[in-house]
Amino acid sequence: MNILVLGSGGREHTFAWKLAQSPLLTKLFVAPGNAGTAAIAENVAMSVNDFEAIGTFSIENNIEIVVVGPEDPLVNGIHDYFLNDEALKHIHVIGPQQEAAELEGSKEFAKEFMMRHNIPTAAYESFTKETVEAGCEFLTTLQSPYVLKADGLAAGKGVLIIKDLQEAQNSLREMLVEAKFGDASTKVVIEEFLDGIELSCFVLTDGKNYVTLPTAKDYKRIGEGDTGLNTGGMGAISPVPFADAEFMEKIETRVIKPTIEGFQKDNLPYKGFVFIGLIKVGNDPLVIEYNVRMGDPETEVVIPRLENDLVELFQAVGNQTLDTISLKIKEEAATTIMVVSGGYPEAYEKGKEITGIETIEDSIVFHAGTKLEGEKVVTNGGRVIAITSQATTYEAAIKKSYQNINKLHFDKMYYRKDIGFDL
């Protein structure tokens, strides 16, 4: 069977790495891909949002499954584009249709969904440019710190957590009036701050049935001790040590089941991954956000722990037969450390030659922001490479990743040296 993966990051390289192990796979394509995917699949120079080109390519190459990595094409309706075309509608698209993708496309939509289905989450209000002063007034009714979220997609950078009231009010005006995050912040959701420890839960659903994948925890801040600016993620671990059986049971009954049932009640067509961002407050799980695809770098620790054939899983999603699959998860812990370009998440340079990749042993190298220049692998993004390791404990796995990172080199290379510090 021929499969097309859309995207160019660490998540997509991880999917490709796992799909390539399946005896059911005939040919694997990744669009646009990176230097890592080029070694195990055929990279195709196509934008993830060029639906026409993707459709044409899928017909010409007898594609049977399209795996959508990033959120943009889902929110823009790629699944609907395939369903509405006679020649494409038989192809299984892994990712929800546009209406359901609003769970990530709009923070307000997600909040209203949670309220409707009694899914535990923080209290909130939404504001626009016209009601900005009412928003500033609402902030005075909350305890510090203040949580401001751009309603739309802001590449993981649209959430501000601010301690000072005056600064929070000024930031709200910047977001709404000065369009700090462009169209993403034409509406802003203000939430009560929840004090606890975060984790991510991943579910794969065919719209009726679902399987719960391993939990993970990622580290968003650029600086050690979780300081500095938010990034797309500097590392991750799986499983999460504090998510014991009792806590997982609460997640299942209070969050996952009502979410999947909510899709059916609201008639939201959903075939794909549901990424549930959670916070453990006391001993209770509350939902911070939904994403409609796998997380990055969480994919780099969740997928390597999966023993099932990923092609088989995706086929079951397409055919709505996920209830016939039983998940097999490796007991071993997995950790990933992200190596990034100097200056990230602000201005950084590209095109730096990366050396030492071939010397890495007993860890998996997942490429994120890389590309090939002739024979050379060079940097092509902020987050460059993820080094994933597995061991009986997450401490041992982390140690292995760090030992291997020491063999890598590129100009101005940076990584956090404290992943897992808070556990």
C-alpha positions as CSV (number, residue, x, y, z in Angstrom):
1,M,0.0,0.0,0.0
2,N,1.2,3.5,-0.8
3,I,1.1,6.1,1.9
4,L,1.7,9.9,1.9
5,V,2.7,11.7,5.1
6,L,2.3,15.5,5.1
7,G,4.7,17.6,7.1
8,S,8.4,18.3,7.6
9,G,9.1,18.0,11.3
10,G,10.2,15.5,13.9
11,R,6.6,14.2,14.2
12,E,6.5,13.4,10.5
13,H,9.9,11.7,10.5
14,T,8.7,9.6,13.5
15,F,5.6,8.5,11.6
16,A,7.7,7.7,8.5
17,W,10.1,5.7,10.7
18,K,7.3,3.6,12.1
19,L,5.3,3.2,8.9
20,A,8.5,2.0,7.1
21,Q,8.7,-1.0,9.4
22,S,5.3,-2.3,8.2
23,P,5.2,-5.3,5.8
24,L,1.9,-3.8,4.5
25,L,3.8,-0.7,3.1
26,T,4.7,-0.6,-0.6
27,K,5.9,2.9,-1.1
28,L,6.2,5.8,1.4
29,F,6.1,9.5,0.4
30,V,6.6,12.5,2.7
31,A,5.7,16.1,1.6
32,P,7.8,18.2,2.0
33,G,9.9,16.0,4.4
34,N,13.4,16.6,5.7
35,A,16.9,15.1,5.5
36,G,15.7,12.3,7.9
37,T,12.7,11.3,5.9
38,A,14.8,11.3,2.7
39,A,16.7,8.3,3.9
40,I,13.6,6.1,4.4
41,A,11.0,7.6,2.0
42,E,10.6,9.7,-1.1
43,N,10.4,13.4,-0.3
44,V,8.0,15.4,-2.4
45,A,8.3,19.2,-2.8
46,M,4.7,20.1,-2.0
47,S,3.2,22.5,0.5
48,V,0.9,20.9,3.1
49,N,-1.7,23.4,2.2
50,D,-1.7,22.9,-1.6
51,F,-4.7,20.6,-1.6
52,E,-4.9,20.5,-5.4
53,A,-1.3,19.3,-5.8
54,I,-1.7,16.8,-3.0
55,G,-4.9,15.5,-4.6
56,T,-3.3,15.1,-8.0
57,F,-0.2,13.5,-6.6
58,S,-2.4,11.0,-4.6
59,I,-4.2,9.9,-7.7
60,E,-1.1,9.6,-9.8
61,N,0.7,7.6,-7.1
62,N,-2.2,5.3,-6.0
63,I,-2.0,6.7,-2.5
64,E,-4.4,4.8,-0.1
65,I,-3.7,6.7,3.2
66,V,-2.8,10.3,3.7
67,V,-1.4,11.0,7.2
68,V,-1.7,14.7,8.1
69,G,1.0,15.7,10.5
70,P,0.5,19.5,11.2
71,E,-2.7,21.3,12.2
72,D,-2.9,23.9,9.4
73,P,-4.2,21.6,6.6
74,L,-6.7,20.1,9.0
75,V,-8.1,23.4,10.1
76,N,-8.1,24.5,6.4
77,G,-10.2,21.4,5.5
78,I,-8.0,18.9,3.7
79,H,-10.1,16.0,4.8
80,D,-13.2,17.6,3.4
81,Y,-11.4,18.4,0.1
82,F,-10.7,14.6,-0.3
83,L,-14.3,13.6,0.6
84,N,-15.8,16.1,-1.8
85,D,-13.8,14.7,-4.8
86,E,-15.0,11.6,-6.5
87,A,-11.5,10.5,-7.4
88,L,-10.1,11.1,-3.9
89,K,-12.9,10.1,-1.5
90,H,-11.8,6.4,-1.2
91,I,-8.5,7.5,0.3
92,H,-8.3,7.4,4.1
93,V,-7.2,10.7,5.5
94,I,-5.9,10.5,9.1
95,G,-7.1,13.7,10.7
96,P,-10.5,15.2,11.4
97,Q,-12.7,17.1,9.0
98,Q,-12.7,20.9,9.1
99,E,-15.6,21.3,11.5
100,A,-14.1,19.1,14.1
101,A,-10.6,20.6,13.6
102,E,-12.0,23.8,15.1
103,L,-11.2,22.2,18.4
104,E,-7.7,23.3,17.7
105,G,-8.5,26.1,15.3
106,S,-10.5,28.1,17.9
107,K,-9.9,28.1,21.7
108,E,-13.4,29.5,22.2
109,F,-14.9,26.6,20.1
110,A,-13.0,24.1,22.3
111,K,-14.1,25.8,25.5
112,E,-17.7,25.7,24.4
113,F,-17.4,22.0,23.5
114,M,-16.0,21.2,27.0
115,M,-18.7,23.2,28.7
116,R,-21.4,21.4,26.7
117,H,-20.1,17.9,27.5
118,N,-19.2,18.6,31.2
119,I,-15.4,18.1,30.5
120,P,-13.4,19.6,33.4
121,T,-11.5,22.8,32.4
122,A,-10.7,26.3,33.7
123,A,-13.3,29.1,33.9
124,Y,-12.9,31.5,31.0
125,E,-14.4,34.5,29.0
126,S,-13.7,35.5,25.4
127,F,-13.1,39.1,24.2
128,T,-12.6,40.9,20.9
129,K,-11.2,44.3,19.9
130,E,-14.7,45.9,20.6
131,T,-14.8,44.5,24.1
132,V,-11.1,44.9,25.0
133,E,-11.8,47.2,28.0
134,A,-14.4,44.7,29.3
135,G,-11.5,42.2,29.1
136,C,-9.2,44.4,31.1
137,E,-12.0,44.7,33.7
138,F,-12.5,40.9,33.7
139,L,-8.7,40.5,34.5
140,T,-9.2,42.5,37.7
141,T,-11.7,39.8,38.9
142,L,-9.0,37.0,38.6
143,Q,-6.1,36.0,40.8
144,S,-2.6,36.4,39.4
145,P,-1.1,34.9,37.2
146,Y,-3.3,35.7,34.2
147,V,-3.7,33.4,31.2
148,L,-4.3,35.0,27.8
149,K,-4.8,32.8,24.7
150,A,-5.1,33.9,21.1
151,D,-8.2,32.2,19.8
152,G,-6.8,31.0,16.5
153,L,-3.6,29.1,15.4
154,A,-0.4,30.9,16.5
155,A,2.1,28.0,15.9
156,G,2.1,27.1,19.6
157,K,3.1,30.7,20.7
158,G,-0.2,32.3,21.3
159,V,-0.5,31.7,25.0
160,L,0.7,34.2,27.5
161,I,1.0,33.7,31.3
162,I,1.6,37.0,33.0
163,K,2.0,37.7,36.8
164,D,1.4,41.5,36.7
165,L,-2.2,42.8,36.2
166,Q,-1.1,46.0,34.3
167,E,1.2,44.0,32.0
168,A,-1.7,41.5,31.4
169,Q,-4.0,44.3,30.5
170,N,-1.4,45.9,28.1
171,S,-0.8,42.5,26.5
172,L,-4.5,42.0,26.0
173,R,-4.7,45.4,24.2
174,E,-1.6,44.4,22.1
175,M,-3.2,41.1,21.1
176,L,-6.6,42.5,20.2
177,V,-6.0,46.1,19.1
178,E,-2.5,45.8,17.7
179,A,-3.0,42.2,16.4
180,K,0.2,40.9,18.1
181,F,-0.5,37.4,16.7
182,G,-2.2,38.6,13.5
183,D,-5.6,37.0,12.7
184,A,-5.1,34.4,15.5
185,S,-5.7,37.1,18.1
186,T,-8.8,38.8,16.7
187,K,-10.4,37.1,19.6
188,V,-8.7,36.3,22.9
189,V,-9.7,33.8,25.6
190,I,-8.9,34.8,29.2
191,E,-8.7,31.9,31.6
192,E,-8.3,31.3,35.3
193,F,-4.8,30.1,36.0
194,L,-4.6,26.4,37.1
195,D,-1.7,25.5,39.4
196,G,-0.5,21.9,38.9
197,I,1.7,19.7,36.7
198,E,1.0,19.3,33.0
199,L,0.9,16.1,30.9
200,S,-0.5,15.1,27.5
201,C,-2.9,12.3,26.7
202,F,-3.2,10.9,23.1
203,V,-6.1,9.1,21.6
204,L,-6.6,7.6,18.2
205,T,-10.2,7.4,17.1
206,D,-12.2,6.2,14.0
207,G,-15.2,8.4,15.0
208,K,-16.9,5.6,17.0
209,N,-14.1,3.6,18.7
210,Y,-10.9,4.7,20.2
211,V,-7.6,3.5,21.6
212,T,-5.6,5.4,24.2
213,L,-1.9,5.8,23.4
214,P,0.8,6.3,26.0
215,T,0.9,9.5,28.0
216,A,3.7,12.0,27.6
217,K,5.0,15.2,29.1
218,D,6.8,17.8,27.1
219,Y,8.9,20.8,28.1
220,K,7.9,24.0,26.3
221,R,10.2,26.7,27.7
222,I,13.6,27.5,26.1
223,G,15.4,27.9,29.4
224,E,16.4,25.4,32.1
225,G,14.0,25.2,35.1
226,D,11.2,26.0,32.6
227,T,12.2,29.6,32.2
228,G,12.2,31.9,29.2
229,L,10.1,31.9,26.1
230,N,7.7,29.2,25.0
231,T,8.9,27.0,22.1
232,G,7.4,24.2,20.1
233,G,8.9,21.8,22.7
234,M,12.4,21.1,24.0
235,G,12.0,17.5,25.0
236,A,9.6,14.9,26.2
237,I,9.2,11.8,28.3
238,S,6.8,8.8,28.2
239,P,5.1,7.4,30.3
240,V,4.4,10.2,32.8
241,P,5.5,8.8,36.3
242,F,2.8,10.6,38.2
243,A,-0.1,9.4,36.0
244,D,-0.8,6.2,37.9
245,A,-3.7,3.7,37.2
246,E,-6.2,5.6,39.4
247,F,-5.4,9.0,37.7
248,M,-5.6,7.4,34.2
249,E,-9.0,6.0,35.1
250,K,-10.2,9.6,35.9
251,I,-8.8,10.8,32.6
252,E,-10.6,8.0,30.8
253,T,-14.0,8.5,32.5
254,R,-14.0,12.3,32.9
255,V,-12.2,13.4,29.7
256,I,-11.7,10.8,27.0
257,K,-15.1,9.1,26.9
258,P,-17.1,12.4,27.1
259,T,-14.8,13.8,24.3
260,I,-15.4,10.9,21.9
261,E,-19.1,10.8,22.8
262,G,-19.2,14.6,22.3
263,F,-18.0,14.2,18.7
264,Q,-20.9,11.9,18.0
265,K,-23.5,14.1,19.8
266,D,-22.3,17.2,18.1
267,N,-22.0,15.4,14.7
268,L,-18.3,16.3,14.5
269,P,-16.7,13.9,12.0
270,Y,-13.4,12.8,13.5
271,K,-11.0,10.2,12.3
272,G,-7.5,10.7,13.6
273,F,-5.5,11.7,16.7
274,V,-6.9,13.7,19.6
275,F,-4.2,15.4,21.7
276,I,-5.5,16.3,25.1
277,G,-3.4,18.8,27.0
278,L,-4.1,18.2,30.7
279,I,-3.1,19.6,34.0
280,K,-3.2,17.6,37.3
281,V,-4.6,19.9,40.0
282,G,-4.5,18.1,43.3
283,N,-5.4,14.6,42.1
284,D,-7.9,15.7,39.3
285,P,-7.3,16.1,35.6
286,L,-8.5,19.3,33.9
287,V,-8.3,20.0,30.2
288,I,-6.1,22.9,29.1
289,E,-6.5,22.5,25.4
290,Y,-7.3,20.1,22.5
291,N,-5.1,19.6,19.5
292,V,-6.3,17.7,16.5
293,R,-3.1,15.9,15.6
294,M,-0.1,14.4,17.5
295,G,2.2,16.6,19.5
296,D,5.8,17.4,18.6
297,P,8.1,16.3,20.3
298,E,5.7,13.9,22.1
299,T,5.3,11.8,19.0
300,E,9.0,11.0,19.2
301,V,8.4,9.3,22.6
302,V,4.9,7.9,22.1
303,I,5.3,6.2,18.7
304,P,8.5,4.3,19.6
305,R,6.7,2.7,22.5
306,L,4.0,1.3,20.2
307,E,4.4,-2.3,19.2
308,N,1.5,-2.4,16.8
309,D,1.8,-2.0,13.1
310,L,1.0,1.7,12.4
311,V,-0.3,0.9,8.9
312,E,-2.7,-1.6,10.4
313,L,-3.9,1.0,12.9
314,F,-4.4,3.7,10.3
315,Q,-6.4,1.2,8.1
316,A,-8.6,0.5,11.1
317,V,-9.2,4.2,11.6
318,G,-10.2,4.5,7.9
319,N,-12.5,1.5,8.0
320,Q,-13.9,2.3,11.5
321,T,-12.8,-1.0,12.9
322,L,-10.5,0.3,15.7
323,D,-12.5,-1.9,18.1
324,T,-10.8,-5.0,16.6
325,I,-7.3,-3.7,17.5
326,S,-5.7,-4.2,20.9
327,L,-2.8,-1.9,21.6
328,K,0.5,-3.3,22.6
329,I,2.8,-0.8,24.5
330,K,6.4,-1.4,25.4
331,E,7.1,-1.3,29.1
332,E,10.3,0.7,28.6
333,A,10.3,4.5,29.1
334,A,11.2,6.7,26.2
335,T,12.7,10.2,26.3
336,T,13.6,12.7,23.6
337,I,15.8,15.8,23.8
338,M,15.5,18.5,21.2
339,V,18.6,20.1,19.8
340,V,17.8,23.6,18.5
341,S,19.4,26.5,16.6
342,G,21.0,29.3,18.6
343,G,18.6,32.2,19.0
344,Y,15.4,30.0,18.7
345,P,12.5,30.7,19.4
346,E,13.5,34.2,18.2
347,A,15.7,34.9,15.2
348,Y,18.1,32.1,14.2
349,E,20.3,31.2,11.2
350,K,19.8,28.3,8.9
351,G,22.2,26.3,6.7
352,K,24.6,25.2,9.4
353,E,26.3,21.9,8.6
354,I,25.4,19.1,11.1
355,T,28.1,16.5,11.9
356,G,28.1,13.4,14.1
357,I,24.7,12.0,13.2
358,E,26.2,8.7,12.0
359,T,28.1,8.2,15.3
360,I,25.0,8.0,17.4
361,E,24.4,4.6,18.9
362,D,21.5,3.0,20.8
363,S,19.3,6.1,20.3
364,I,17.0,7.1,17.5
365,V,17.7,10.3,15.5
366,F,14.6,12.1,14.4
367,H,15.1,15.0,12.1
368,A,13.0,18.1,12.6
369,G,14.4,21.2,10.9
370,T,17.0,19.7,8.6
371,K,17.5,19.4,4.8
372,L,20.1,17.9,2.4
373,E,22.6,20.1,0.6
374,G,24.3,17.6,-1.7
375,E,25.7,15.0,0.7
376,K,25.6,17.3,3.7
377,V,22.8,17.6,6.3
378,V,22.2,21.2,7.3
379,T,19.9,23.0,9.7
380,N,16.7,24.3,8.2
381,G,14.6,25.3,11.3
382,G,14.5,26.3,14.9
383,R,14.1,22.8,16.3
384,V,16.7,20.8,14.4
385,I,17.0,17.2,15.7
386,A,15.4,15.1,18.4
387,I,17.4,12.3,20.1
388,T,15.1,9.6,21.4
389,S,16.2,6.8,23.8
390,Q,14.6,3.9,25.5
391,A,15.5,2.3,28.8
392,T,13.9,0.6,31.9
393,T,13.6,4.1,33.6
394,Y,13.2,7.5,32.1
395,E,16.3,8.6,34.1
396,A,18.4,6.0,32.2
397,A,16.8,6.9,28.9
398,I,17.5,10.6,29.4
399,K,21.2,9.9,30.3
400,K,21.5,7.9,27.0
401,S,20.1,10.8,25.0
402,Y,22.5,13.3,26.5
403,Q,25.5,11.0,25.9
404,N,24.5,10.8,22.2
405,I,23.9,14.6,21.9
406,N,27.5,15.1,22.8
407,K,28.5,13.4,19.5
408,L,26.4,16.0,17.5
409,H,27.7,19.3,16.4
410,F,26.6,22.4,14.4
411,D,27.3,26.1,14.9
412,K,25.4,27.7,17.8
413,M,23.7,24.4,18.7
414,Y,21.7,24.5,21.9
415,Y,19.7,22.1,24.1
416,R,18.2,22.0,27.6
417,K,20.2,20.0,30.0
418,D,17.4,19.4,32.6
419,I,14.7,17.5,30.8
420,G,12.7,15.5,33.4
421,F,14.0,17.8,36.2
422,D,10.6,18.3,37.8
423,L,9.7,14.6,38.1
